[in-house]
Amino acid sequence: MSLSYPPRRPRTRRMRNAVFAAVVTAATLVGCSGGDGPEESVDAFLAGWRSGDLHAVGFRDPTGARVPAERVTEEIRALSGELADRPPTLRRSGEPKITRDSAEGRISVEWTLPGDTRWRYERPVRLARSGDGAWQVVWEPALVQEQLLRGDRLAVRRVAAPRAAVLDTAGAPIVAPRPVVRVGVQPSEVTDAPALARRLDAAFKAVRPAITPPVDLSDLPKRLADAKPDAFVEVVTLREDAYRQIRDRIYDLPGTKFRSEKLELAPTREFARALLGSVDVATADDLAAKPDAYAEGDQVGHGGLQGRYDERLRGAAGISVITERRGPEDTWAPTGTEVFRKDPQPGQAVRTTLDPAVQNAADAALRGERRRSALVAVRVSDGAVLAVANGPGPAGENLAFTAQVPPGSTFKMVSALGLLDRQAVTLDAPVDCPKTFTVDGRSFKNSENFALGKVPFRTDFAKSCNTAFAALAPKLGDAGLAETGRTLGLEASWDLGVDAFTGKVSTGGTPAERAAAAFGQGTTLVSPVAMAAATAAVARGRWEQPKLVLDPAPGQPAPAGPQLRPESVEPLRTMMREVVTAGTATTLRSVPGEPVHGKTGTAEYDDNPANTHSWFVGWQGDVAVAVFVERGGSSTESAVPITARFLRALA
């Protein structure tokens, strides 16, 4: 049988162009068909992954079934999970290896994780050649990451670094995990909220030392009314020792609930609290200020050394990438697989010179003081700050270091040194101590209007005669007081590792101003730490900058001062001893241990004799101390008794 065919029509140029266009279009639709090699398909896949448009790529699953590009795009985004908005950097690694109608290439995937952490790995890409010669990518979730299965996603978890400790002088942690009890109330078990608030209030007020600030329960009934019936409405967090004091009074009250845990705390609630600062859960302000450094739930240092050295103590958080699987109601749960981890870098400790025994004595000495107050103790032999205590005041206020207040008669220590240096007086030279002394129309008087008459200078010093020092002021000259103060470290630029006011000494001015400055009034301002350091210099014979933070070592500590002239400082020490044996601080005569030297001070702060701060500076053995009480009145009524309690606790 013969077959006949219609005659073939010759192709025109127009027909040839149309056929070519159809072939190109078909190649585009199937993705890299025709003469394209597998490397072009891999490149197209990587470009589409980054852009989110994979229409230029053909896909099939491991069974050979065709997979729409749209589905691959959706699945890549779903599998990327929390990294979906951080497309990775993608590169082809070398040329694919071809085996007949299959090929395998490799790609490099690099994600930029939070904190600029880089996560890089390689994945194989399988390709299959279709019947028309196009190389198609074999799609499977493991292409994104080898541990991923369909229905999984990547999730990023921050790994907090262990926070380092602030250490004491022996290298032991000051702040460490310590047991606390959170006291709360369950609303559904309370029938009389006001009565419950009253009973809790009475119990909390019985805690000793007193809870600072006091627990405010005025809004407890409203908080209970607004909360869910089974909620834990927190009232206060107590240290375990405080909780034990009142456990029997609150444990069986209606609705009270208790949760035990550990918090980063100092040995006691008051232990150098303003100097140390606190460690708390990151606040909204913290998160807004440093979104790249902090995350919800982080422990952050606030104030004091914890705030100043937060970055060092905190260390650097690590990061973990895990896989999660979708559960019921579109919830996600970890699969237990971690696919990447960058370990956190633990924080570095901050070592200080604080001595726990001395600090506890300082805190105990101020305990019960209701006025703003401060105590600083410095080791005479090397300038180490042993204790920094602050009484009541705004949270975080380190009055011991930052107060700028007149020194009152404690500054007679500086004036006397200046006068002795200039050979203007001697220990036994007679210096008149009248009831009043007038300079340029300004009248100066002594505390309680006493007068001594013409007595040895040592007696004027021991009894703290203002009029005698006002009369001697011209012998210091315009700048003599400031010059002497600088030999004791006042006005110097210190680098303690924490802010401190080093003083501002009156210089020049009218004769009346110079007379006032000679006994610590006028425009002279100091801080307790500045006066403690100056006192230690007198005891030592040379000023050295106090030391507080040892590691990291301060970058620019002040150089040591000049050696004090023995013929000046020895008489000064004698007079400071006589302040205790026969002067204004005789309360300290009975303190056990080595002899106590010192100088009292009562400082007017607003030109009203009725408004005075109370001071004492001195030393016993190797410990120099400065005590300040704002509006404390006479030093014998406040600063001296505090000093006595402090020194007795150290005995």
VEXKEFI-754673 format. One line per field, with one value per residue (C-alpha): residue number from 1; residue in three letters; x, y, z. Coordinates in Angstrom, 3 decimals. Example, Ala and Ser with C-alpha at 12.3 -4.5 7.8 and 13.67 -1.06 7.14 Angstrom:
// VEXKEFI-754673
n <- [1;2]
res <- [ala;ser]
px <- [12.300;13.670]
py <- [-4.500;-1.060]
pz <- [7.800;7.140]
END
This chain:
// VEXKEFI-754673
n <- [1;2;3;4;5;6;7;8;9;10;11;12;13;14;15;16;17;18;19;20;21;22;23;24;25;26;27;28;29;30;31;32;33;34;35;36;37;38;39;40;41;42;43;44;45;46;47;48;49;50;51;52;53;54;55;56;57;58;59;60;61;62;63;64;65;66;67;68;69;70;71;72;73;74;75;76;77;78;79;80;81;82;83;84;85;86;87;88;89;90;91;92;93;94;95;96;97;98;99;100;101;102;103;104;105;106;107;108;109;110;111;112;113;114;115;116;117;118;119;120;121;122;123;124;125;126;127;128;129;130;131;132;133;134;135;136;137;138;139;140;141;142;143;144;145;146;147;148;149;150;151;152;153;154;155;156;157;158;159;160;161;162;163;164;165;166;167;168;169;170;171;172;173;174;175;176;177;178;179;180;181;182;183;184;185;186;187;188;189;190;191;192;193;194;195;196;197;198;199;200;201;202;203;204;205;206;207;208;209;210;211;212;213;214;215;216;217;218;219;220;221;222;223;224;225;226;227;228;229;230;231;232;233;234;235;236;237;238;239;240;241;242;243;244;245;246;247;248;249;250;251;252;253;254;255;256;257;258;259;260;261;262;263;264;265;266;267;268;269;270;271;272;273;274;275;276;277;278;279;280;281;282;283;284;285;286;287;288;289;290;291;292;293;294;295;296;297;298;299;300;301;302;303;304;305;306;307;308;309;310;311;312;313;314;315;316;317;318;319;320;321;322;323;324;325;326;327;328;329;330;331;332;333;334;335;336;337;338;339;340;341;342;343;344;345;346;347;348;349;350;351;352;353;354;355;356;357;358;359;360;361;362;363;364;365;366;367;368;369;370;371;372;373;374;375;376;377;378;379;380;381;382;383;384;385;386;387;388;389;390;391;392;393;394;395;396;397;398;399;400;401;402;403;404;405;406;407;408;409;410;411;412;413;414;415;416;417;418;419;420;421;422;423;424;425;426;427;428;429;430;431;432;433;434;435;436;437;438;439;440;441;442;443;444;445;446;447;448;449;450;451;452;453;454;455;456;457;458;459;460;461;462;463;464;465;466;467;468;469;470;471;472;473;474;475;476;477;478;479;480;481;482;483;484;485;486;487;488;489;490;491;492;493;494;495;496;497;498;499;500;501;502;503;504;505;506;507;508;509;510;511;512;513;514;515;516;517;518;519;520;521;522;523;524;525;526;527;528;529;530;531;532;533;534;535;536;537;538;539;540;541;542;543;544;545;546;547;548;549;550;551;552;553;554;555;556;557;558;559;560;561;562;563;564;565;566;567;568;569;570;571;572;573;574;575;576;577;578;579;580;581;582;583;584;585;586;587;588;589;590;591;592;593;594;595;596;597;598;599;600;601;602;603;604;605;606;607;608;609;610;611;612;613;614;615;616;617;618;619;620;621;622;623;624;625;626;627;628;629;630;631;632;633;634;635;636;637;638;639;640;641;642;643;644;645;646;647;648;649;650;651]
res <- [met;ser;leu;ser;tyr;pro;pro;arg;arg;pro;arg;thr;arg;arg;met;arg;asn;ala;val;phe;ala;ala;val;val;thr;ala;ala;thr;leu;val;gly;cys;ser;gly;gly;asp;gly;pro;glu;glu;ser;val;asp;ala;phe;leu;ala;gly;trp;arg;ser;gly;asp;leu;his;ala;val;gly;phe;arg;asp;pro;thr;gly;ala;arg;val;pro;ala;glu;arg;val;thr;glu;glu;ile;arg;ala;leu;ser;gly;glu;leu;ala;asp;arg;pro;pro;thr;leu;arg;arg;ser;gly;glu;pro;lys;ile;thr;arg;asp;ser;ala;glu;gly;arg;ile;ser;val;glu;trp;thr;leu;pro;gly;asp;thr;arg;trp;arg;tyr;glu;arg;pro;val;arg;leu;ala;arg;ser;gly;asp;gly;ala;trp;gln;val;val;trp;glu;pro;ala;leu;val;gln;glu;gln;leu;leu;arg;gly;asp;arg;leu;ala;val;arg;arg;val;ala;ala;pro;arg;ala;ala;val;leu;asp;thr;ala;gly;ala;pro;ile;val;ala;pro;arg;pro;val;val;arg;val;gly;val;gln;pro;ser;glu;val;thr;asp;ala;pro;ala;leu;ala;arg;arg;leu;asp;ala;ala;phe;lys;ala;val;arg;pro;ala;ile;thr;pro;pro;val;asp;leu;ser;asp;leu;pro;lys;arg;leu;ala;asp;ala;lys;pro;asp;ala;phe;val;glu;val;val;thr;leu;arg;glu;asp;ala;tyr;arg;gln;ile;arg;asp;arg;ile;tyr;asp;leu;pro;gly;thr;lys;phe;arg;ser;glu;lys;leu;glu;leu;ala;pro;thr;arg;glu;phe;ala;arg;ala;leu;leu;gly;ser;val;asp;val;ala;thr;ala;asp;asp;leu;ala;ala;lys;pro;asp;ala;tyr;ala;glu;gly;asp;gln;val;gly;his;gly;gly;leu;gln;gly;arg;tyr;asp;glu;arg;leu;arg;gly;ala;ala;gly;ile;ser;val;ile;thr;glu;arg;arg;gly;pro;glu;asp;thr;trp;ala;pro;thr;gly;thr;glu;val;phe;arg;lys;asp;pro;gln;pro;gly;gln;ala;val;arg;thr;thr;leu;asp;pro;ala;val;gln;asn;ala;ala;asp;ala;ala;leu;arg;gly;glu;arg;arg;arg;ser;ala;leu;val;ala;val;arg;val;ser;asp;gly;ala;val;leu;ala;val;ala;asn;gly;pro;gly;pro;ala;gly;glu;asn;leu;ala;phe;thr;ala;gln;val;pro;pro;gly;ser;thr;phe;lys;met;val;ser;ala;leu;gly;leu;leu;asp;arg;gln;ala;val;thr;leu;asp;ala;pro;val;asp;cys;pro;lys;thr;phe;thr;val;asp;gly;arg;ser;phe;lys;asn;ser;glu;asn;phe;ala;leu;gly;lys;val;pro;phe;arg;thr;asp;phe;ala;lys;ser;cys;asn;thr;ala;phe;ala;ala;leu;ala;pro;lys;leu;gly;asp;ala;gly;leu;ala;glu;thr;gly;arg;thr;leu;gly;leu;glu;ala;ser;trp;asp;leu;gly;val;asp;ala;phe;thr;gly;lys;val;ser;thr;gly;gly;thr;pro;ala;glu;arg;ala;ala;ala;ala;phe;gly;gln;gly;thr;thr;leu;val;ser;pro;val;ala;met;ala;ala;ala;thr;ala;ala;val;ala;arg;gly;arg;trp;glu;gln;pro;lys;leu;val;leu;asp;pro;ala;pro;gly;gln;pro;ala;pro;ala;gly;pro;gln;leu;arg;pro;glu;ser;val;glu;pro;leu;arg;thr;met;met;arg;glu;val;val;thr;ala;gly;thr;ala;thr;thr;leu;arg;ser;val;pro;gly;glu;pro;val;his;gly;lys;thr;gly;thr;ala;glu;tyr;asp;asp;asn;pro;ala;asn;thr;his;ser;trp;phe;val;gly;trp;gln;gly;asp;val;ala;val;ala;val;phe;val;glu;arg;gly;gly;ser;ser;thr;glu;ser;ala;val;pro;ile;thr;ala;arg;phe;leu;arg;ala;leu;ala]
px <- [0.000;1.288;0.788;0.400;1.314;0.215;2.950;5.402;5.170;8.462;9.108;9.191;11.453;8.351;7.449;11.030;11.011;7.691;8.954;12.122;10.045;7.842;10.873;12.316;8.985;8.659;12.182;11.384;8.240;9.932;12.992;16.433;15.599;17.245;20.930;21.182;23.342;22.584;24.713;22.281;19.388;21.213;22.000;18.380;17.215;19.519;18.446;14.781;15.252;16.688;14.104;11.084;10.292;11.097;9.130;12.298;13.043;11.486;10.956;10.105;9.855;11.976;9.330;9.628;6.303;6.298;6.138;4.778;7.255;4.670;4.527;8.302;8.355;5.760;7.512;10.924;9.409;7.572;10.660;12.763;10.425;11.795;14.528;12.102;12.668;16.444;17.116;20.464;23.468;23.554;26.391;27.001;30.026;31.764;30.216;27.520;28.562;26.475;25.656;23.518;20.163;20.906;23.312;24.339;25.695;26.473;25.385;26.633;23.955;24.870;22.344;22.943;21.464;20.697;23.821;25.497;26.238;26.957;25.690;27.116;26.704;26.605;23.764;23.665;21.238;19.996;18.792;17.067;16.911;13.434;12.464;13.019;16.524;15.717;17.473;14.967;15.712;14.609;12.735;12.750;12.748;16.286;17.492;16.930;18.575;19.306;17.283;14.099;11.033;7.815;5.830;8.972;10.443;13.610;13.420;16.033;16.665;18.905;21.260;21.942;25.497;26.226;26.498;29.777;30.012;31.214;33.967;35.180;38.783;39.380;37.969;34.712;31.416;29.502;26.394;25.407;22.229;20.465;17.110;14.048;10.337;7.764;4.671;1.446;-2.311;-4.866;-8.031;-10.497;-9.523;-9.914;-13.207;-12.041;-9.271;-8.922;-8.525;-5.917;-4.005;-3.957;-2.607;0.072;1.065;1.537;3.656;5.874;6.485;7.782;10.674;14.088;15.974;12.985;11.948;13.129;11.145;8.119;5.617;2.659;-0.543;-3.000;-3.990;-4.045;-7.873;-8.223;-5.480;-7.223;-10.576;-9.075;-7.121;-8.312;-9.646;-6.739;-3.996;-0.887;-0.989;2.532;2.840;6.539;9.720;11.471;14.896;14.556;15.735;13.143;10.434;11.282;10.786;7.113;6.256;3.981;2.086;1.325;1.443;-2.131;-3.756;-6.611;-5.316;-1.602;0.670;4.453;7.028;10.642;13.425;16.870;17.849;21.204;21.619;24.245;24.726;22.216;19.595;21.677;25.151;26.803;23.554;24.030;27.605;26.800;23.536;21.068;20.479;16.903;14.887;15.250;12.725;10.877;13.304;16.278;14.851;14.116;17.563;19.555;17.388;20.422;21.936;18.922;16.002;12.958;13.875;17.522;19.175;20.416;22.530;21.008;23.011;26.280;28.910;26.298;25.172;28.619;30.117;26.975;28.482;31.511;29.506;26.783;29.091;27.835;24.705;24.932;22.424;20.774;18.797;16.360;13.635;10.009;7.003;3.484;1.069;-2.678;-4.288;-1.251;0.985;4.694;6.738;10.481;11.424;14.477;16.845;19.409;20.931;23.260;24.716;27.048;27.905;27.559;30.665;30.438;30.750;33.943;34.053;34.645;36.961;36.750;38.517;35.352;35.842;32.610;33.384;34.066;31.085;28.757;30.025;29.406;25.896;25.089;26.392;23.956;21.063;18.178;19.448;16.471;18.407;20.433;23.857;27.045;30.096;33.286;36.158;39.614;42.620;45.404;48.290;47.270;44.158;41.820;38.153;36.897;33.289;30.804;27.546;24.596;21.597;18.056;17.672;16.615;17.229;20.720;22.004;25.635;25.891;29.182;30.843;28.763;27.673;28.820;28.463;30.431;32.853;32.394;35.026;36.476;38.251;40.233;42.406;43.350;43.608;45.806;48.140;48.433;49.187;51.773;53.398;53.752;55.049;52.230;51.436;52.813;51.079;51.445;51.364;48.629;45.719;42.747;39.318;36.764;33.024;32.741;35.125;34.178;35.685;34.515;31.316;30.559;30.458;31.668;30.894;31.444;28.993;26.701;28.561;31.435;34.686;38.044;40.117;43.815;44.716;47.287;46.496;46.107;43.211;41.568;41.737;40.538;37.605;36.922;37.119;35.801;36.829;40.463;40.637;38.824;41.474;44.309;42.872;45.032;48.173;47.089;47.025;44.664;45.426;47.022;43.945;43.429;47.120;47.106;43.878;45.492;48.355;45.586;44.015;41.168;40.168;42.280;41.091;40.535;39.856;38.191;36.193;33.067;32.050;33.289;33.356;36.853;36.017;36.223;38.237;37.573;40.343;40.703;37.515;36.887;38.546;35.199;35.051;38.607;37.767;34.712;36.702;39.325;36.815;35.031;32.305;32.239;32.270;34.290;32.492;33.551;32.250;32.689;35.085;37.221;37.459;38.169;41.054;42.394;42.238;44.058;46.743;47.294;47.562;49.869;51.977;51.236;48.118;47.350;44.288;41.758;41.406;38.013;37.863;40.940;39.915;39.412;42.101;41.259;43.085;44.226;44.646;45.880;49.556;50.460;50.823;53.993;55.335;53.822;56.342;56.874;57.217;53.664;51.835;53.093;51.633;48.412;48.162;48.744;45.891;43.576;44.256;43.435;40.059;39.229;40.966;40.008;37.983;34.710;34.820;35.478;32.737;35.364;37.856;36.289;36.360;38.500;41.655;44.264;44.021;41.390;42.337;39.767;38.048;34.400;32.485;29.205;28.545;26.000;24.543;22.194;23.532;21.137;22.943;19.979;20.504;23.652;25.203;27.091;30.593;33.380;36.667;39.431;41.265;41.985;44.883;44.811;41.222;40.370;36.723;34.483;30.902;28.364;24.766;22.664;20.901;22.412;22.923;25.783;28.427;28.349;24.679;24.896;28.220;30.309;27.878;27.740;31.545;31.586;29.189;31.296;34.628;33.194;31.850;35.383;37.036]
py <- [0.000;3.359;6.407;9.841;13.088;16.579;18.522;20.246;23.984;25.762;27.740;31.431;33.667;34.778;31.155;30.348;33.350;32.259;28.736;30.109;32.371;29.460;27.369;30.222;30.733;27.035;26.952;29.865;28.228;24.964;26.748;26.514;23.987;23.408;24.072;25.448;23.401;22.483;25.402;27.867;26.161;26.338;30.031;30.734;28.888;30.926;34.193;33.266;32.183;35.590;37.578;35.461;34.846;31.316;31.355;31.035;27.653;24.258;21.951;18.342;16.381;13.268;11.064;13.028;14.852;18.462;21.073;24.578;27.395;29.212;26.299;26.203;29.931;29.512;26.522;28.235;31.152;28.845;26.739;29.856;30.683;33.474;34.089;34.620;38.371;37.908;36.264;34.467;35.151;32.310;31.140;28.175;26.149;24.933;23.236;20.551;16.987;15.399;11.693;11.040;12.713;13.738;16.211;17.357;20.740;22.416;25.750;27.920;29.352;32.154;33.702;36.915;36.328;38.934;40.551;40.234;36.558;34.623;31.066;29.383;25.869;24.022;22.009;19.662;20.513;17.630;18.237;16.040;16.487;16.491;14.978;18.240;18.601;21.174;20.816;20.982;21.334;18.455;20.263;19.027;20.934;19.742;22.082;24.967;23.117;19.438;18.893;20.477;18.433;19.622;21.384;22.521;25.988;27.633;29.578;31.792;31.704;34.069;32.369;34.645;34.840;34.070;37.412;37.925;39.076;42.199;40.903;42.061;42.664;38.916;38.073;36.609;37.559;40.316;39.863;36.223;34.136;34.292;32.824;35.051;34.528;36.272;37.006;37.169;36.867;34.770;36.920;34.022;33.128;36.630;37.754;40.931;42.610;45.734;43.555;41.418;44.550;45.789;42.511;42.269;45.871;45.236;42.175;43.927;46.804;44.288;43.199;44.292;45.974;47.825;47.187;50.095;51.580;50.537;48.231;50.253;48.217;51.064;49.743;46.036;45.744;47.313;45.125;42.036;43.187;43.796;40.529;37.115;34.939;32.470;35.072;35.439;39.123;39.873;42.036;42.033;40.020;39.313;37.958;34.577;35.836;38.633;36.178;33.871;36.742;37.090;33.697;32.693;35.999;35.801;32.148;31.278;34.572;34.115;34.004;34.396;32.424;32.062;31.344;30.563;31.384;32.968;36.465;38.156;40.041;41.464;39.822;42.200;44.594;47.622;46.309;49.191;49.365;52.784;51.982;48.535;49.398;46.646;43.869;43.750;42.406;44.662;47.485;48.916;51.847;49.454;47.603;50.846;52.302;49.217;46.940;45.105;44.490;43.583;41.214;40.646;38.780;39.869;40.835;44.433;46.481;49.730;52.392;52.082;49.576;47.240;49.978;51.446;48.059;46.401;45.567;43.912;42.048;41.009;39.437;38.713;36.691;33.640;32.530;29.235;28.216;25.364;23.661;23.907;21.928;23.155;21.753;21.999;25.415;26.725;26.554;25.870;23.595;22.846;19.534;19.208;19.768;22.557;23.276;26.125;27.528;30.344;30.027;33.113;34.831;34.937;38.309;39.427;40.148;43.584;43.391;46.019;46.832;46.511;44.521;42.736;43.008;46.745;47.298;45.446;47.583;50.750;49.682;48.755;52.118;53.986;51.607;53.468;56.878;58.674;61.521;61.395;60.284;58.604;56.800;56.103;53.999;54.014;51.872;54.227;52.063;51.838;53.992;51.063;52.003;49.434;50.564;52.917;53.249;55.547;56.200;56.981;58.889;58.553;55.105;54.815;58.084;57.577;60.541;59.158;59.922;62.625;64.986;68.588;70.085;72.401;70.499;72.672;72.413;69.155;71.522;72.915;69.857;71.443;74.986;73.860;71.993;75.117;77.304;74.826;74.588;78.360;78.370;80.779;78.834;76.110;73.620;75.707;79.204;81.229;82.066;83.999;82.362;85.128;84.623;86.532;87.846;90.410;90.706;93.458;93.825;90.079;88.567;84.991;83.005;79.595;76.779;77.612;80.944;79.575;81.498;80.110;83.257;83.128;79.413;77.207;76.598;72.874;73.738;75.947;72.953;70.340;72.498;73.623;77.382;79.123;82.619;81.597;80.204;83.232;85.456;83.285;83.247;86.142;84.110;81.590;84.222;84.317;80.808;79.093;77.115;75.794;74.954;72.952;71.233;70.099;68.463;66.330;65.418;67.923;69.263;66.594;64.591;61.112;57.916;55.542;53.658;55.447;59.103;61.029;64.693;65.612;69.009;72.686;74.802;78.490;80.732;84.495;86.393;89.024;88.922;87.737;84.891;83.824;83.943;81.691;79.305;78.839;76.849;75.086;77.532;79.985;78.481;75.348;72.105;68.495;64.926;62.266;60.247;63.340;64.016;60.335;60.399;63.678;62.248;59.083;61.340;63.025;59.626;58.266;61.372;61.586;61.688;58.793;58.485;56.127;52.757;51.182;49.275;47.095;45.174;46.678;49.001;52.700;54.139;57.443;57.387;60.608;60.714;60.644;63.961;65.379;64.011;66.050;67.894;65.945;69.156;70.068;66.755;65.428;68.358;67.994;64.322;65.308;67.811;65.301;62.859;65.563;66.113;62.628;62.782;66.295;67.955;67.612;63.830;62.423;59.827;57.969;57.691;54.434;52.747;49.612;49.147;51.592;55.335;57.219;60.512;62.837;66.133;66.986;69.402;71.267;72.949;75.677;75.271;78.217;81.021;79.945;78.746;76.506;74.524;72.469;69.304;67.002;65.646;63.534;62.574;60.547;57.253;54.307;52.073;51.434;52.623;56.247;57.261;60.164;60.379;62.901;63.456;65.947;68.358;66.305;69.243;68.953;66.395;65.045;64.154;62.292;61.917;61.012;58.319;56.798;56.701;55.053;52.316;51.759;51.470;49.274;46.888;46.570;46.044]
pz <- [0.000;-0.853;1.258;-0.137;1.686;0.909;-0.745;1.751;1.679;1.796;5.082;4.727;6.900;8.848;9.656;10.770;13.155;14.625;15.277;16.975;19.174;20.195;21.120;23.230;24.951;25.712;27.078;29.373;30.673;31.595;32.968;31.485;28.757;25.448;25.393;28.972;31.338;34.967;36.231;34.623;36.407;39.739;39.215;38.308;41.426;43.683;42.107;42.516;46.113;46.953;44.992;45.849;42.145;40.906;37.668;35.614;37.200;36.602;39.585;40.205;43.440;44.222;42.549;39.324;39.631;38.509;41.305;40.587;41.179;43.303;45.739;46.045;46.768;49.509;51.040;51.103;52.994;55.383;56.037;56.630;59.498;61.652;59.065;56.209;56.198;56.208;52.812;52.822;50.631;48.074;45.850;43.573;44.641;41.508;38.499;38.810;38.053;35.290;35.165;32.102;32.792;36.367;37.909;41.351;42.300;45.573;46.926;49.781;52.072;54.482;56.853;58.754;62.193;64.859;66.221;62.812;63.464;60.256;59.754;56.680;55.333;51.982;50.507;47.528;44.710;42.590;39.047;36.482;32.718;31.299;27.963;26.133;27.574;30.307;33.665;36.508;40.212;42.418;45.177;48.774;52.119;52.910;50.172;52.626;55.551;55.869;59.075;57.747;56.845;55.319;58.055;59.895;60.185;61.458;64.712;66.339;70.054;71.996;74.450;77.402;78.678;82.332;84.094;85.911;89.494;91.230;93.496;96.887;97.875;98.353;94.918;96.248;94.564;96.327;94.230;93.888;93.532;96.886;97.988;98.009;98.497;96.327;98.398;96.422;96.772;94.844;94.467;94.501;98.081;99.524;101.036;102.817;100.838;103.071;106.163;104.400;103.369;106.968;108.330;105.624;106.250;109.974;109.248;106.706;109.133;111.673;109.441;110.730;109.254;107.871;104.282;102.148;100.532;102.618;100.921;99.638;99.949;99.378;95.948;96.835;97.038;93.576;92.111;93.451;92.061;88.609;88.411;87.259;90.100;89.941;89.317;91.460;92.399;93.589;96.699;97.558;97.141;100.433;101.165;102.802;106.204;106.159;105.124;108.024;110.478;109.541;108.055;110.920;110.621;106.891;105.817;106.784;105.803;103.295;99.744;100.441;98.120;98.091;95.411;96.243;93.795;93.596;92.543;92.016;95.290;97.624;101.053;102.643;101.304;102.319;101.397;99.468;97.523;95.917;94.896;93.555;91.782;90.996;88.476;87.189;84.310;81.246;81.266;78.284;78.356;78.267;75.279;73.429;74.141;73.106;70.970;69.597;73.038;75.170;74.780;76.939;80.087;80.053;83.324;83.101;85.485;86.693;88.500;90.365;89.307;87.821;85.439;84.760;83.859;82.521;79.131;80.719;83.362;80.914;78.362;74.852;74.184;71.969;69.395;68.552;65.477;66.059;64.091;65.097;63.920;63.470;65.992;66.531;66.183;64.293;67.340;66.982;69.213;69.194;67.620;69.826;66.910;67.052;63.652;64.602;67.785;68.676;72.332;74.527;75.838;79.642;81.320;82.980;86.688;88.171;91.173;93.890;97.140;99.263;102.443;103.533;107.251;107.019;104.724;107.086;109.960;107.941;106.969;110.559;111.802;109.525;110.171;111.721;110.590;109.062;107.504;104.310;105.393;104.244;105.553;103.614;104.990;103.373;104.241;105.263;104.073;100.419;99.863;99.248;99.709;102.196;102.625;100.986;102.893;102.316;104.526;103.346;100.116;96.495;95.042;93.634;95.135;96.147;98.500;99.815;96.484;94.847;97.645;97.214;100.669;102.979;105.247;108.307;110.996;109.643;107.251;110.175;109.505;106.156;107.538;110.427;108.057;105.915;108.949;110.257;106.800;106.774;110.360;111.234;114.416;116.656;118.877;121.981;120.498;122.244;119.921;121.195;121.011;121.625;121.625;118.341;115.721;113.077;109.592;107.227;109.184;109.221;112.690;113.288;116.431;117.941;118.432;121.349;121.642;123.719;124.286;125.440;125.698;124.855;124.808;123.027;119.362;120.093;122.422;119.796;117.437;119.929;121.054;117.445;117.895;114.769;115.836;116.297;112.754;111.321;112.913;111.506;107.951;106.630;107.409;104.760;102.024;99.061;97.765;100.756;101.721;98.185;97.814;101.041;100.016;96.778;98.678;100.264;96.902;96.898;93.462;91.729;88.730;90.132;88.220;90.646;88.052;89.276;89.513;92.551;93.514;94.677;96.117;95.358;97.790;98.334;97.067;97.060;97.744;100.365;103.793;105.197;102.678;103.536;107.242;106.680;104.489;107.214;109.270;106.409;105.513;102.626;99.128;99.873;98.933;99.465;99.398;102.092;99.930;99.310;103.052;103.823;101.327;102.754;106.278;105.176;103.670;107.041;108.740;106.005;105.436;101.732;99.598;97.272;95.083;96.662;94.949;94.367;91.067;90.621;87.500;85.012;86.312;85.898;82.920;84.408;88.191;89.708;90.671;94.341;96.116;97.701;100.957;103.793;105.929;109.175;111.173;110.052;109.920;113.281;115.241;113.245;114.240;117.858;117.714;116.030;118.840;121.394;119.694;121.005;124.372;125.424;122.696;120.809;120.194;123.649;123.041;120.993;123.872;124.997;121.591;121.986;119.960;118.759;119.486;117.509;115.848;114.329;113.771;114.208;112.046;112.079;108.736;108.084;104.600;104.046;106.270;108.989;112.146;112.912;109.693;109.943;108.560;110.878;110.130;111.563;109.917;111.510;111.676;113.930;113.057;109.312;108.722;107.913;107.957;106.981;108.258;106.979;108.127;106.218;108.601;111.400;113.739;116.188;115.299;118.838;118.357;115.042;113.189;116.240;117.556;114.053;113.991;117.418;116.248;113.165;114.975;117.720;115.083;113.673;117.062]
END
